[in-house]
Amino acid sequence: MFYVIVKNLETDPEPIFTGGFFGSDSISFRNFTSVPTNSNTYQMRRMNFTHYGKHLIKIYRINQEYADLYTSRMQDTRDLNEPLSNIENGLGVFSAFNSSDSIYFYVKKEE
């Protein structure tokens, strides 16, 4: 299992799209986190990048417990299911992940 994080590293990045939702200068729009996947490949789309400049992609290898925790994080007070737990005679999740690889690249304007 893996997941991917893309971060824009610029201190004052220039938005690719101006105005509206994607033109936001919010850090949350400059960064992207994928959902956990079993696939050996992951395709980045143009809409994953909202600002020009230097970017960092990190690929994390995660265990099944972390992926299960991710998919069960949307429980609310209307959900009467038992919360996710992999601890015997207790409540909680024991999980782990580690960084497996990183790459830097630039998103530039077409000249």
C-alpha positions as CSV (number, residue, x, y, z in Angstrom):
1,M,0.0,0.0,0.0
2,F,1.2,3.5,-0.8
3,Y,0.1,7.1,-0.8
4,V,1.5,10.2,-2.5
5,I,2.0,13.7,-1.2
6,V,2.7,16.7,-3.5
7,K,3.9,20.0,-1.9
8,N,4.6,23.3,-3.5
9,L,7.8,24.6,-1.8
10,E,7.7,28.2,-2.9
11,T,7.3,30.9,-0.2
12,D,5.2,33.1,-2.6
13,P,4.0,30.8,-5.4
14,E,2.2,32.2,-8.5
15,P,-1.2,30.5,-9.1
16,I,-1.6,28.7,-12.4
17,F,-5.3,29.6,-12.5
18,T,-6.3,33.1,-11.5
19,G,-9.4,33.9,-9.5
20,G,-12.0,31.6,-8.1
21,F,-11.5,28.3,-6.3
22,F,-8.2,27.2,-7.8
23,G,-6.6,30.7,-7.7
24,S,-6.5,30.6,-3.9
25,D,-3.2,31.3,-2.2
26,S,-4.1,28.9,0.7
27,I,-1.5,26.4,1.5
28,S,-4.1,23.7,1.4
29,F,-4.6,24.3,-2.3
30,R,-0.8,24.2,-2.9
31,N,-0.5,20.7,-1.5
32,F,-2.1,17.4,-2.5
33,T,-2.5,14.1,-0.7
34,S,-3.7,11.0,-2.5
35,V,-5.8,8.2,-1.1
36,P,-4.0,5.0,-0.2
37,T,-3.6,2.6,-3.2
38,N,-2.3,-0.9,-4.0
39,S,-1.3,0.1,-7.5
40,N,2.3,0.0,-8.7
41,T,1.7,3.3,-10.6
42,Y,0.2,6.6,-9.8
43,Q,-0.7,9.2,-12.4
44,M,-0.5,12.9,-11.6
45,R,-3.0,15.0,-13.4
46,R,-2.7,18.7,-14.4
47,M,-5.4,19.7,-11.8
48,N,-3.1,18.3,-9.0
49,F,-0.9,21.3,-9.6
50,T,-2.4,24.7,-8.8
51,H,0.8,26.9,-8.5
52,Y,4.0,27.3,-10.5
53,G,7.4,26.7,-8.9
54,K,9.4,24.0,-7.1
55,H,7.5,21.0,-5.9
56,L,8.3,17.9,-3.8
57,I,6.6,14.5,-4.3
58,K,6.9,12.0,-1.5
59,I,5.8,8.4,-1.9
60,Y,5.0,6.6,1.4
61,R,4.7,2.9,1.9
62,I,2.0,2.2,4.5
63,N,0.6,-0.9,6.1
64,Q,-2.9,-2.2,5.9
65,E,-3.9,-0.8,9.3
66,Y,-3.0,2.7,8.2
67,A,-5.0,2.3,5.0
68,D,-8.0,1.0,7.0
69,L,-7.8,3.9,9.4
70,Y,-7.8,6.3,6.4
71,T,-11.0,4.8,4.9
72,S,-12.8,4.7,8.3
73,R,-12.0,8.3,9.3
74,M,-15.4,9.6,8.2
75,Q,-17.4,8.1,11.1
76,D,-19.7,10.6,12.8
77,T,-22.3,10.5,15.6
78,R,-24.9,9.0,13.4
79,D,-22.7,6.0,12.8
80,L,-23.3,3.3,15.4
81,N,-20.6,0.9,14.2
82,E,-17.7,0.0,16.5
83,P,-14.7,2.3,15.8
84,L,-11.8,0.7,14.0
85,S,-9.4,-1.0,16.3
86,N,-6.6,-3.6,16.0
87,I,-5.7,-3.6,19.7
88,E,-6.9,-6.7,21.6
89,N,-8.9,-5.8,24.7
90,G,-8.5,-2.1,24.0
91,L,-9.5,0.7,21.7
92,G,-7.3,2.3,19.1
93,V,-5.1,1.5,16.0
94,F,-1.5,0.6,16.0
95,S,-0.1,1.5,12.6
96,A,3.1,2.7,10.9
97,F,4.4,4.2,7.7
98,N,7.7,5.4,6.4
99,S,9.0,7.5,3.5
100,S,10.2,5.4,0.6
101,D,11.2,7.9,-2.0
102,S,11.1,11.6,-2.9
103,I,11.6,13.7,-6.0
104,Y,11.8,17.4,-6.7
105,F,10.6,19.1,-9.9
106,Y,9.5,22.5,-11.2
107,V,6.2,23.5,-12.8
108,K,7.0,26.3,-15.2
109,K,5.0,28.5,-17.6
110,E,5.0,27.5,-21.2
111,E,7.3,29.8,-23.1
